[in-house]
């Protein structure tokens, strides 16, 4: 059973903005590429009908926190960890690590949750258990692996310019609040 997968990518020119920084949306594309490669490594396609499985795995949650920008031609390791394996869902944690000659630097973290669903005749989706064939090959990562490599303990304590500034503290997940305020009573 597997709980980890790693994929190395290079930031292409088309993935950058006018400042030469990788556009934030591409972190989500890199996460999806890592997920697809993870499934291929297990002998599956994300197009599960190719495997004779009548399920889909739509995204029900996606997030990414950024600490340091990636730039054109940076090489980045995308590390997928299975954070949670539920009966009807999977949550992946992604760590983006810049690879350069001076060491490793974690630049971002992401998370995706996918639900196992069956398409109904009327076009709606119904949550169903993960297919046994998939569930048998995937396990949840050990807590120590998930906890390892926090921003404060990143493998490289230096920034790209060689300074040893404190890494920015990323916000913790806060519950959603009602942001709409009524002006009438």
Buried (B, 14 or more C-beta within 10 A) or exposed (E): EEBBBBBEBEBEEEBBEEEEBBBEEBBBEBBBBBBBBBBEEBEBEBEBEEBEBEBBBEEEEBEBBBBBBBBBEBEBBBBBBBBBBEEEBBBBBBBBBBBEEEEBBBBBBBBBBBBBBBEEEEEEBEEBBBBEBBBEBBEBBEEEBBEEBEBEEBEBEEBBEEEEEEBEEEEEEEEEEEEEEEEEE
